Amino acid sequence: MVVNTITEAKAQLSALVERAVSGEEVIISKAGKAVAVLVPYNRATGVRQPGRLRGKIRIADDFDTLPEDIASAFGAGEQ
């Protein structure tokens, strides 16, 4: 784990990014407190497959639909 201040991180950004990509935990601090963590970016790969979770998710028999006022508060039915 490496901890750098914001000023140090600005000066060493390329090196810190390389360390994060290699798996090291890189923390950036401000006024002695951790404020950010550099982590490698992992793009989701593969194509989403409809029905992939079929048979793995169950809706309880006593499940009720949301009352209309709550559903509308969440924008249900809007496009």
PyMOL Python script that loads the backbone (N, CA, C, O; Angstrom):
from pymol import cmd

cmd.read_pdbstr("""\
ATOM      1  N   MET A   1       0.858  -1.172   0.000  1.00  0.00           N
ATOM      2  CA  MET A   1       0.000   0.000   0.000  1.00  0.00           C
ATOM      3  C   MET A   1       0.901   1.230   0.000  1.00  0.00           C
ATOM      4  O   MET A   1       1.889   1.294   0.731  1.00  0.00           O
ATOM      5  N   VAL A   2       0.548   2.189  -0.818  1.00  0.00           N
ATOM      6  CA  VAL A   2       1.285   3.441  -0.877  1.00  0.00           C
ATOM      7  C   VAL A   2       0.308   4.585  -0.624  1.00  0.00           C
ATOM      8  O   VAL A   2      -0.793   4.611  -1.174  1.00  0.00           O
ATOM      9  N   VAL A   3       0.727   5.530   0.214  1.00  0.00           N
ATOM     10  CA  VAL A   3      -0.107   6.691   0.526  1.00  0.00           C
ATOM     11  C   VAL A   3       0.641   7.939   0.076  1.00  0.00           C
ATOM     12  O   VAL A   3       1.796   8.150   0.449  1.00  0.00           O
ATOM     13  N   ASN A   4      -0.019   8.757  -0.721  1.00  0.00           N
ATOM     14  CA  ASN A   4       0.561  10.002  -1.210  1.00  0.00           C
ATOM     15  C   ASN A   4      -0.386  11.151  -0.935  1.00  0.00           C
ATOM     16  O   ASN A   4      -1.605  10.981  -0.922  1.00  0.00           O
ATOM     17  N   THR A   5       0.193  12.331  -0.714  1.00  0.00           N
ATOM     18  CA  THR A   5      -0.638  13.527  -0.621  1.00  0.00           C
ATOM     19  C   THR A   5      -1.089  13.897  -2.029  1.00  0.00           C
ATOM     20  O   THR A   5      -0.570  13.368  -3.012  1.00  0.00           O
ATOM     21  N   ILE A   6      -2.044  14.793  -2.120  1.00  0.00           N
ATOM     22  CA  ILE A   6      -2.521  15.233  -3.426  1.00  0.00           C
ATOM     23  C   ILE A   6      -1.379  15.853  -4.229  1.00  0.00           C
ATOM     24  O   ILE A   6      -1.255  15.600  -5.427  1.00  0.00           O
ATOM     25  N   THR A   7      -0.551  16.655  -3.580  1.00  0.00           N
ATOM     26  CA  THR A   7       0.581  17.287  -4.270  1.00  0.00           C
ATOM     27  C   THR A   7       1.536  16.235  -4.817  1.00  0.00           C
ATOM     28  O   THR A   7       1.973  16.328  -5.964  1.00  0.00           O
ATOM     29  N   GLU A   8       1.864  15.232  -3.999  1.00  0.00           N
ATOM     30  CA  GLU A   8       2.749  14.152  -4.457  1.00  0.00           C
ATOM     31  C   GLU A   8       2.102  13.375  -5.590  1.00  0.00           C
ATOM     32  O   GLU A   8       2.767  13.014  -6.561  1.00  0.00           O
ATOM     33  N   ALA A   9       0.811  13.120  -5.470  1.00  0.00           N
ATOM     34  CA  ALA A   9       0.107  12.353  -6.499  1.00  0.00           C
ATOM     35  C   ALA A   9       0.107  13.099  -7.830  1.00  0.00           C
ATOM     36  O   ALA A   9       0.252  12.479  -8.883  1.00  0.00           O
ATOM     37  N   LYS A  10      -0.054  14.415  -7.796  1.00  0.00           N
ATOM     38  CA  LYS A  10      -0.015  15.198  -9.035  1.00  0.00           C
ATOM     39  C   LYS A  10       1.344  15.065  -9.713  1.00  0.00           C
ATOM     40  O   LYS A  10       1.426  14.960 -10.937  1.00  0.00           O
ATOM     41  N   ALA A  11       2.399  15.070  -8.924  1.00  0.00           N
ATOM     42  CA  ALA A  11       3.751  14.996  -9.482  1.00  0.00           C
ATOM     43  C   ALA A  11       4.102  13.594  -9.965  1.00  0.00           C
ATOM     44  O   ALA A  11       4.943  13.440 -10.851  1.00  0.00           O
ATOM     45  N   GLN A  12       3.471  12.569  -9.393  1.00  0.00           N
ATOM     46  CA  GLN A  12       3.831  11.182  -9.693  1.00  0.00           C
ATOM     47  C   GLN A  12       2.672  10.383 -10.274  1.00  0.00           C
ATOM     48  O   GLN A  12       2.647   9.159 -10.144  1.00  0.00           O
ATOM     49  N   LEU A  13       1.724  11.041 -10.903  1.00  0.00           N
ATOM     50  CA  LEU A  13       0.503  10.366 -11.327  1.00  0.00           C
ATOM     51  C   LEU A  13       0.769   9.150 -12.207  1.00  0.00           C
ATOM     52  O   LEU A  13       0.193   8.088 -11.973  1.00  0.00           O
ATOM     53  N   SER A  14       1.619   9.282 -13.201  1.00  0.00           N
ATOM     54  CA  SER A  14       1.886   8.148 -14.101  1.00  0.00           C
ATOM     55  C   SER A  14       2.406   6.940 -13.335  1.00  0.00           C
ATOM     56  O   SER A  14       1.958   5.817 -13.566  1.00  0.00           O
ATOM     57  N   ALA A  15       3.337   7.162 -12.435  1.00  0.00           N
ATOM     58  CA  ALA A  15       3.902   6.056 -11.654  1.00  0.00           C
ATOM     59  C   ALA A  15       2.852   5.446 -10.735  1.00  0.00           C
ATOM     60  O   ALA A  15       2.804   4.228 -10.567  1.00  0.00           O
ATOM     61  N   LEU A  16       2.012   6.286 -10.140  1.00  0.00           N
ATOM     62  CA  LEU A  16       0.978   5.772  -9.244  1.00  0.00           C
ATOM     63  C   LEU A  16      -0.062   4.961 -10.008  1.00  0.00           C
ATOM     64  O   LEU A  16      -0.543   3.942  -9.514  1.00  0.00           O
ATOM     65  N   VAL A  17      -0.406   5.407 -11.201  1.00  0.00           N
ATOM     66  CA  VAL A  17      -1.354   4.652 -12.024  1.00  0.00           C
ATOM     67  C   VAL A  17      -0.767   3.286 -12.356  1.00  0.00           C
ATOM     68  O   VAL A  17      -1.473   2.281 -12.283  1.00  0.00           O
ATOM     69  N   GLU A  18       0.499   3.233 -12.716  1.00  0.00           N
ATOM     70  CA  GLU A  18       1.146   1.950 -13.016  1.00  0.00           C
ATOM     71  C   GLU A  18       1.132   1.030 -11.798  1.00  0.00           C
ATOM     72  O   GLU A  18       0.915  -0.174 -11.936  1.00  0.00           O
ATOM     73  N   ARG A  19       1.355   1.573 -10.631  1.00  0.00           N
ATOM     74  CA  ARG A  19       1.326   0.759  -9.410  1.00  0.00           C
ATOM     75  C   ARG A  19      -0.080   0.220  -9.157  1.00  0.00           C
ATOM     76  O   ARG A  19      -0.247  -0.935  -8.766  1.00  0.00           O
ATOM     77  N   ALA A  20      -1.088   1.060  -9.382  1.00  0.00           N
ATOM     78  CA  ALA A  20      -2.471   0.609  -9.198  1.00  0.00           C
ATOM     79  C   ALA A  20      -2.811  -0.486 -10.200  1.00  0.00           C
ATOM     80  O   ALA A  20      -3.445  -1.479  -9.843  1.00  0.00           O
ATOM     81  N   VAL A  21      -2.394  -0.310 -11.455  1.00  0.00           N
ATOM     82  CA  VAL A  21      -2.669  -1.308 -12.490  1.00  0.00           C
ATOM     83  C   VAL A  21      -2.007  -2.637 -12.145  1.00  0.00           C
ATOM     84  O   VAL A  21      -2.543  -3.700 -12.457  1.00  0.00           O
ATOM     85  N   SER A  22      -0.848  -2.578 -11.506  1.00  0.00           N
ATOM     86  CA  SER A  22      -0.153  -3.821 -11.146  1.00  0.00           C
ATOM     87  C   SER A  22      -0.738  -4.475  -9.896  1.00  0.00           C
ATOM     88  O   SER A  22      -0.279  -5.538  -9.479  1.00  0.00           O
ATOM     89  N   GLY A  23      -1.753  -3.841  -9.296  1.00  0.00           N
ATOM     90  CA  GLY A  23      -2.443  -4.465  -8.171  1.00  0.00           C
ATOM     91  C   GLY A  23      -2.159  -3.854  -6.819  1.00  0.00           C
ATOM     92  O   GLY A  23      -2.731  -4.283  -5.816  1.00  0.00           O
ATOM     93  N   GLU A  24      -1.293  -2.869  -6.768  1.00  0.00           N
ATOM     94  CA  GLU A  24      -0.969  -2.245  -5.489  1.00  0.00           C
ATOM     95  C   GLU A  24      -2.060  -1.247  -5.102  1.00  0.00           C
ATOM     96  O   GLU A  24      -2.620  -0.563  -5.959  1.00  0.00           O
ATOM     97  N   GLU A  25      -2.352  -1.173  -3.818  1.00  0.00           N
ATOM     98  CA  GLU A  25      -3.343  -0.216  -3.333  1.00  0.00           C
ATOM     99  C   GLU A  25      -2.691   1.158  -3.251  1.00  0.00           C
ATOM    100  O   GLU A  25      -1.677   1.326  -2.574  1.00  0.00           O
ATOM    101  N   VAL A  26      -3.266   2.138  -3.934  1.00  0.00           N
ATOM    102  CA  VAL A  26      -2.723   3.496  -3.963  1.00  0.00           C
ATOM    103  C   VAL A  26      -3.759   4.431  -3.351  1.00  0.00           C
ATOM    104  O   VAL A  26      -4.860   4.592  -3.877  1.00  0.00           O
ATOM    105  N   ILE A  27      -3.387   5.042  -2.232  1.00  0.00           N
ATOM    106  CA  ILE A  27      -4.296   5.931  -1.511  1.00  0.00           C
ATOM    107  C   ILE A  27      -3.778   7.361  -1.622  1.00  0.00           C
ATOM    108  O   ILE A  27      -2.577   7.607  -1.505  1.00  0.00           O
ATOM    109  N   ILE A  28      -4.687   8.292  -1.845  1.00  0.00           N
ATOM    110  CA  ILE A  28      -4.337   9.706  -1.901  1.00  0.00           C
ATOM    111  C   ILE A  28      -4.956  10.376  -0.683  1.00  0.00           C
ATOM    112  O   ILE A  28      -6.134  10.187  -0.380  1.00  0.00           O
ATOM    113  N   SER A  29      -4.129  11.168   0.014  1.00  0.00           N
ATOM    114  CA  SER A  29      -4.602  11.795   1.245  1.00  0.00           C
ATOM    115  C   SER A  29      -4.586  13.313   1.133  1.00  0.00           C
ATOM    116  O   SER A  29      -3.875  13.899   0.317  1.00  0.00           O
ATOM    117  N   LYS A  30      -5.394  13.917   1.980  1.00  0.00           N
ATOM    118  CA  LYS A  30      -5.457  15.378   2.078  1.00  0.00           C
ATOM    119  C   LYS A  30      -5.581  15.710   3.553  1.00  0.00           C
ATOM    120  O   LYS A  30      -6.469  15.201   4.238  1.00  0.00           O
ATOM    121  N   ALA A  31      -4.708  16.549   4.034  1.00  0.00           N
ATOM    122  CA  ALA A  31      -4.698  16.942   5.450  1.00  0.00           C
ATOM    123  C   ALA A  31      -4.618  15.719   6.364  1.00  0.00           C
ATOM    124  O   ALA A  31      -5.231  15.682   7.430  1.00  0.00           O
ATOM    125  N   GLY A  32      -3.852  14.721   5.925  1.00  0.00           N
ATOM    126  CA  GLY A  32      -3.639  13.537   6.750  1.00  0.00           C
ATOM    127  C   GLY A  32      -4.742  12.498   6.713  1.00  0.00           C
ATOM    128  O   GLY A  32      -4.655  11.485   7.407  1.00  0.00           O
ATOM    129  N   LYS A  33      -5.779  12.725   5.916  1.00  0.00           N
ATOM    130  CA  LYS A  33      -6.881  11.767   5.823  1.00  0.00           C
ATOM    131  C   LYS A  33      -6.990  11.226   4.404  1.00  0.00           C
ATOM    132  O   LYS A  33      -6.846  11.968   3.433  1.00  0.00           O
ATOM    133  N   ALA A  34      -7.244   9.936   4.294  1.00  0.00           N
ATOM    134  CA  ALA A  34      -7.433   9.319   2.980  1.00  0.00           C
ATOM    135  C   ALA A  34      -8.685   9.893   2.333  1.00  0.00           C
ATOM    136  O   ALA A  34      -9.747   9.937   2.952  1.00  0.00           O
ATOM    137  N   VAL A  35      -8.555  10.338   1.071  1.00  0.00           N
ATOM    138  CA  VAL A  35      -9.700  10.916   0.371  1.00  0.00           C
ATOM    139  C   VAL A  35     -10.007  10.212  -0.943  1.00  0.00           C
ATOM    140  O   VAL A  35     -11.092  10.384  -1.499  1.00  0.00           O
ATOM    141  N   ALA A  36      -9.057   9.416  -1.449  1.00  0.00           N
ATOM    142  CA  ALA A  36      -9.288   8.738  -2.726  1.00  0.00           C
ATOM    143  C   ALA A  36      -8.404   7.502  -2.817  1.00  0.00           C
ATOM    144  O   ALA A  36      -7.370   7.398  -2.157  1.00  0.00           O
ATOM    145  N   VAL A  37      -8.847   6.570  -3.656  1.00  0.00           N
ATOM    146  CA  VAL A  37      -8.081   5.359  -3.917  1.00  0.00           C
ATOM    147  C   VAL A  37      -7.994   5.190  -5.427  1.00  0.00           C
ATOM    148  O   VAL A  37      -9.000   5.304  -6.126  1.00  0.00           O
ATOM    149  N   LEU A  38      -6.798   4.919  -5.929  1.00  0.00           N
ATOM    150  CA  LEU A  38      -6.630   4.615  -7.352  1.00  0.00           C
ATOM    151  C   LEU A  38      -6.819   3.123  -7.538  1.00  0.00           C
ATOM    152  O   LEU A  38      -6.178   2.318  -6.863  1.00  0.00           O
ATOM    153  N   VAL A  39      -7.686   2.762  -8.441  1.00  0.00           N
ATOM    154  CA  VAL A  39      -7.927   1.351  -8.750  1.00  0.00           C
ATOM    155  C   VAL A  39      -7.903   1.179 -10.260  1.00  0.00           C
ATOM    156  O   VAL A  39      -8.251   2.109 -10.989  1.00  0.00           O
ATOM    157  N   PRO A  40      -7.500   0.010 -10.745  1.00  0.00           N
ATOM    158  CA  PRO A  40      -7.497  -0.210 -12.188  1.00  0.00           C
ATOM    159  C   PRO A  40      -8.920  -0.232 -12.735  1.00  0.00           C
ATOM    160  O   PRO A  40      -9.846  -0.680 -12.059  1.00  0.00           O
ATOM    161  N   TYR A  41      -9.087   0.250 -13.954  1.00  0.00           N
ATOM    162  CA  TYR A  41     -10.377   0.251 -14.621  1.00  0.00           C
ATOM    163  C   TYR A  41     -10.581  -1.104 -15.268  1.00  0.00           C
ATOM    164  O   TYR A  41      -9.729  -1.569 -16.025  1.00  0.00           O
ATOM    165  N   ASN A  42     -11.696  -1.735 -14.977  1.00  0.00           N
ATOM    166  CA  ASN A  42     -12.026  -3.029 -15.571  1.00  0.00           C
ATOM    167  C   ASN A  42     -13.312  -2.887 -16.357  1.00  0.00           C
ATOM    168  O   ASN A  42     -14.400  -2.816 -15.783  1.00  0.00           O
ATOM    169  N   ARG A  43     -13.183  -2.845 -17.659  1.00  0.00           N
ATOM    170  CA  ARG A  43     -14.364  -2.745 -18.519  1.00  0.00           C
ATOM    171  C   ARG A  43     -15.082  -4.092 -18.498  1.00  0.00           C
ATOM    172  O   ARG A  43     -14.457  -5.147 -18.607  1.00  0.00           O
ATOM    173  N   ALA A  44     -16.388  -4.036 -18.357  1.00  0.00           N
ATOM    174  CA  ALA A  44     -17.175  -5.270 -18.398  1.00  0.00           C
ATOM    175  C   ALA A  44     -17.015  -5.896 -19.779  1.00  0.00           C
ATOM    176  O   ALA A  44     -17.154  -5.225 -20.802  1.00  0.00           O
ATOM    177  N   THR A  45     -16.726  -7.170 -19.787  1.00  0.00           N
ATOM    178  CA  THR A  45     -16.544  -7.851 -21.065  1.00  0.00           C
ATOM    179  C   THR A  45     -17.689  -8.817 -21.294  1.00  0.00           C
ATOM    180  O   THR A  45     -18.381  -9.219 -20.358  1.00  0.00           O
ATOM    181  N   GLY A  46     -17.873  -9.173 -22.517  1.00  0.00           N
ATOM    182  CA  GLY A  46     -18.906 -10.136 -22.852  1.00  0.00           C
ATOM    183  C   GLY A  46     -20.234  -9.471 -23.143  1.00  0.00           C
ATOM    184  O   GLY A  46     -20.435  -8.288 -22.868  1.00  0.00           O
ATOM    185  N   VAL A  47     -21.109 -10.235 -23.689  1.00  0.00           N
ATOM    186  CA  VAL A  47     -22.435  -9.758 -24.055  1.00  0.00           C
ATOM    187  C   VAL A  47     -23.419 -10.209 -22.988  1.00  0.00           C
ATOM    188  O   VAL A  47     -23.392 -11.358 -22.547  1.00  0.00           O
ATOM    189  N   ARG A  48     -24.288  -9.293 -22.578  1.00  0.00           N
ATOM    190  CA  ARG A  48     -25.307  -9.667 -21.597  1.00  0.00           C
ATOM    191  C   ARG A  48     -26.269 -10.649 -22.237  1.00  0.00           C
ATOM    192  O   ARG A  48     -26.649 -10.493 -23.398  1.00  0.00           O
ATOM    193  N   GLN A  49     -26.657 -11.650 -21.484  1.00  0.00           N
ATOM    194  CA  GLN A  49     -27.533 -12.693 -22.000  1.00  0.00           C
ATOM    195  C   GLN A  49     -28.864 -12.674 -21.263  1.00  0.00           C
ATOM    196  O   GLN A  49     -28.922 -12.986 -20.073  1.00  0.00           O
ATOM    197  N   PRO A  50     -29.942 -12.308 -21.970  1.00  0.00           N
ATOM    198  CA  PRO A  50     -31.256 -12.328 -21.332  1.00  0.00           C
ATOM    199  C   PRO A  50     -31.579 -13.738 -20.837  1.00  0.00           C
ATOM    200  O   PRO A  50     -31.313 -14.725 -21.522  1.00  0.00           O
ATOM    201  N   GLY A  51     -32.149 -13.814 -19.655  1.00  0.00           N
ATOM    202  CA  GLY A  51     -32.550 -15.106 -19.103  1.00  0.00           C
ATOM    203  C   GLY A  51     -31.438 -15.853 -18.399  1.00  0.00           C
ATOM    204  O   GLY A  51     -31.642 -16.981 -17.952  1.00  0.00           O
ATOM    205  N   ARG A  52     -30.275 -15.256 -18.291  1.00  0.00           N
ATOM    206  CA  ARG A  52     -29.138 -15.932 -17.680  1.00  0.00           C
ATOM    207  C   ARG A  52     -29.406 -16.344 -16.231  1.00  0.00           C
ATOM    208  O   ARG A  52     -28.854 -17.338 -15.759  1.00  0.00           O
ATOM    209  N   LEU A  53     -30.232 -15.602 -15.536  1.00  0.00           N
ATOM    210  CA  LEU A  53     -30.525 -15.907 -14.134  1.00  0.00           C
ATOM    211  C   LEU A  53     -31.831 -16.673 -13.953  1.00  0.00           C
ATOM    212  O   LEU A  53     -32.300 -16.843 -12.828  1.00  0.00           O
ATOM    213  N   ARG A  54     -32.418 -17.131 -15.048  1.00  0.00           N
ATOM    214  CA  ARG A  54     -33.666 -17.883 -14.966  1.00  0.00           C
ATOM    215  C   ARG A  54     -33.473 -19.086 -14.033  1.00  0.00           C
ATOM    216  O   ARG A  54     -32.516 -19.849 -14.166  1.00  0.00           O
ATOM    217  N   GLY A  55     -34.394 -19.230 -13.104  1.00  0.00           N
ATOM    218  CA  GLY A  55     -34.329 -20.334 -12.157  1.00  0.00           C
ATOM    219  C   GLY A  55     -33.479 -20.036 -10.931  1.00  0.00           C
ATOM    220  O   GLY A  55     -33.451 -20.828  -9.989  1.00  0.00           O
ATOM    221  N   LYS A  56     -32.784 -18.900 -10.933  1.00  0.00           N
ATOM    222  CA  LYS A  56     -31.934 -18.545  -9.800  1.00  0.00           C
ATOM    223  C   LYS A  56     -32.560 -17.457  -8.933  1.00  0.00           C
ATOM    224  O   LYS A  56     -32.145 -17.248  -7.793  1.00  0.00           O
ATOM    225  N   ILE A  57     -33.553 -16.769  -9.475  1.00  0.00           N
ATOM    226  CA  ILE A  57     -34.224 -15.704  -8.739  1.00  0.00           C
ATOM    227  C   ILE A  57     -35.684 -16.091  -8.567  1.00  0.00           C
ATOM    228  O   ILE A  57     -36.342 -16.535  -9.508  1.00  0.00           O
ATOM    229  N   ARG A  58     -36.175 -15.914  -7.352  1.00  0.00           N
ATOM    230  CA  ARG A  58     -37.555 -16.277  -7.068  1.00  0.00           C
ATOM    231  C   ARG A  58     -38.261 -15.087  -6.442  1.00  0.00           C
ATOM    232  O   ARG A  58     -37.711 -14.418  -5.567  1.00  0.00           O
ATOM    233  N   ILE A  59     -39.475 -14.828  -6.892  1.00  0.00           N
ATOM    234  CA  ILE A  59     -40.307 -13.779  -6.303  1.00  0.00           C
ATOM    235  C   ILE A  59     -41.291 -14.461  -5.365  1.00  0.00           C
ATOM    236  O   ILE A  59     -42.007 -15.385  -5.750  1.00  0.00           O
ATOM    237  N   ALA A  60     -41.310 -13.990  -4.138  1.00  0.00           N
ATOM    238  CA  ALA A  60     -42.158 -14.603  -3.118  1.00  0.00           C
ATOM    239  C   ALA A  60     -43.630 -14.551  -3.524  1.00  0.00           C
ATOM    240  O   ALA A  60     -44.071 -13.613  -4.189  1.00  0.00           O
ATOM    241  N   ASP A  61     -44.377 -15.570  -3.114  1.00  0.00           N
ATOM    242  CA  ASP A  61     -45.804 -15.633  -3.430  1.00  0.00           C
ATOM    243  C   ASP A  61     -46.579 -14.463  -2.839  1.00  0.00           C
ATOM    244  O   ASP A  61     -47.602 -14.052  -3.386  1.00  0.00           O
ATOM    245  N   ASP A  62     -46.088 -13.923  -1.712  1.00  0.00           N
ATOM    246  CA  ASP A  62     -46.804 -12.827  -1.069  1.00  0.00           C
ATOM    247  C   ASP A  62     -46.292 -11.452  -1.528  1.00  0.00           C
ATOM    248  O   ASP A  62     -46.590 -10.438  -0.897  1.00  0.00           O
ATOM    249  N   PHE A  63     -45.533 -11.420  -2.610  1.00  0.00           N
ATOM    250  CA  PHE A  63     -45.034 -10.155  -3.152  1.00  0.00           C
ATOM    251  C   PHE A  63     -46.197  -9.336  -3.690  1.00  0.00           C
ATOM    252  O   PHE A  63     -47.029  -9.836  -4.447  1.00  0.00           O
ATOM    253  N   ASP A  64     -46.243  -8.083  -3.295  1.00  0.00           N
ATOM    254  CA  ASP A  64     -47.298  -7.182  -3.758  1.00  0.00           C
ATOM    255  C   ASP A  64     -46.684  -6.113  -4.649  1.00  0.00           C
ATOM    256  O   ASP A  64     -45.542  -5.700  -4.445  1.00  0.00           O
ATOM    257  N   THR A  65     -47.447  -5.671  -5.632  1.00  0.00           N
ATOM    258  CA  THR A  65     -46.982  -4.561  -6.449  1.00  0.00           C
ATOM    259  C   THR A  65     -46.993  -3.296  -5.607  1.00  0.00           C
ATOM    260  O   THR A  65     -47.703  -3.209  -4.605  1.00  0.00           O
ATOM    261  N   LEU A  66     -46.205  -2.322  -6.022  1.00  0.00           N
ATOM    262  CA  LEU A  66     -46.137  -1.066  -5.279  1.00  0.00           C
ATOM    263  C   LEU A  66     -47.451  -0.311  -5.382  1.00  0.00           C
ATOM    264  O   LEU A  66     -48.105  -0.344  -6.424  1.00  0.00           O
ATOM    265  N   PRO A  67     -47.843   0.369  -4.313  1.00  0.00           N
ATOM    266  CA  PRO A  67     -49.008   1.241  -4.396  1.00  0.00           C
ATOM    267  C   PRO A  67     -48.753   2.312  -5.464  1.00  0.00           C
ATOM    268  O   PRO A  67     -47.608   2.706  -5.688  1.00  0.00           O
ATOM    269  N   GLU A  68     -49.805   2.774  -6.111  1.00  0.00           N
ATOM    270  CA  GLU A  68     -49.693   3.710  -7.229  1.00  0.00           C
ATOM    271  C   GLU A  68     -48.899   4.963  -6.877  1.00  0.00           C
ATOM    272  O   GLU A  68     -48.084   5.414  -7.681  1.00  0.00           O
ATOM    273  N   ASP A  69     -49.121   5.537  -5.684  1.00  0.00           N
ATOM    274  CA  ASP A  69     -48.423   6.775  -5.328  1.00  0.00           C
ATOM    275  C   ASP A  69     -46.917   6.566  -5.210  1.00  0.00           C
ATOM    276  O   ASP A  69     -46.137   7.440  -5.588  1.00  0.00           O
ATOM    277  N   ILE A  70     -46.509   5.427  -4.695  1.00  0.00           N
ATOM    278  CA  ILE A  70     -45.078   5.138  -4.575  1.00  0.00           C
ATOM    279  C   ILE A  70     -44.485   4.845  -5.947  1.00  0.00           C
ATOM    280  O   ILE A  70     -43.400   5.327  -6.272  1.00  0.00           O
ATOM    281  N   ALA A  71     -45.185   4.066  -6.745  1.00  0.00           N
ATOM    282  CA  ALA A  71     -44.704   3.745  -8.091  1.00  0.00           C
ATOM    283  C   ALA A  71     -44.533   5.015  -8.919  1.00  0.00           C
ATOM    284  O   ALA A  71     -43.545   5.155  -9.639  1.00  0.00           O
ATOM    285  N   SER A  72     -45.481   5.938  -8.823  1.00  0.00           N
ATOM    286  CA  SER A  72     -45.372   7.175  -9.607  1.00  0.00           C
ATOM    287  C   SER A  72     -44.244   8.058  -9.084  1.00  0.00           C
ATOM    288  O   SER A  72     -43.629   8.791  -9.858  1.00  0.00           O
ATOM    289  N   ALA A  73     -43.964   7.998  -7.785  1.00  0.00           N
ATOM    290  CA  ALA A  73     -42.853   8.775  -7.233  1.00  0.00           C
ATOM    291  C   ALA A  73     -41.520   8.314  -7.810  1.00  0.00           C
ATOM    292  O   ALA A  73     -40.576   9.099  -7.901  1.00  0.00           O
ATOM    293  N   PHE A  74     -41.440   7.051  -8.198  1.00  0.00           N
ATOM    294  CA  PHE A  74     -40.232   6.508  -8.803  1.00  0.00           C
ATOM    295  C   PHE A  74     -40.277   6.569 -10.325  1.00  0.00           C
ATOM    296  O   PHE A  74     -39.370   6.071 -10.991  1.00  0.00           O
ATOM    297  N   GLY A  75     -41.315   7.168 -10.874  1.00  0.00           N
ATOM    298  CA  GLY A  75     -41.401   7.330 -12.317  1.00  0.00           C
ATOM    299  C   GLY A  75     -41.885   6.102 -13.048  1.00  0.00           C
ATOM    300  O   GLY A  75     -41.656   5.980 -14.251  1.00  0.00           O
ATOM    301  N   ALA A  76     -42.545   5.190 -12.368  1.00  0.00           N
ATOM    302  CA  ALA A  76     -43.057   3.985 -13.024  1.00  0.00           C
ATOM    303  C   ALA A  76     -44.082   4.373 -14.075  1.00  0.00           C
ATOM    304  O   ALA A  76     -44.962   5.197 -13.822  1.00  0.00           O
ATOM    305  N   GLY A  77     -43.969   3.785 -15.236  1.00  0.00           N
ATOM    306  CA  GLY A  77     -44.907   4.049 -16.311  1.00  0.00           C
ATOM    307  C   GLY A  77     -44.528   5.233 -17.183  1.00  0.00           C
ATOM    308  O   GLY A  77     -45.164   5.478 -18.207  1.00  0.00           O
ATOM    309  N   GLU A  78     -43.492   5.975 -16.786  1.00  0.00           N
ATOM    310  CA  GLU A  78     -43.037   7.108 -17.593  1.00  0.00           C
ATOM    311  C   GLU A  78     -41.988   6.636 -18.579  1.00  0.00           C
ATOM    312  O   GLU A  78     -41.301   5.639 -18.359  1.00  0.00           O
ATOM    313  N   GLN A  79     -41.882   7.375 -19.670  1.00  0.00           N
ATOM    314  CA  GLN A  79     -40.833   7.043 -20.642  1.00  0.00           C
ATOM    315  C   GLN A  79     -40.095   8.242 -21.084  1.00  0.00           C
ATOM    316  O   GLN A  79     -39.180   8.138 -21.900  1.00  0.00           O
TER     317      GLN A  79
END
""", "prot")
cmd.dss("prot")
cmd.show_as("cartoon", "prot")
cmd.util.cbc("prot")
cmd.orient("prot")
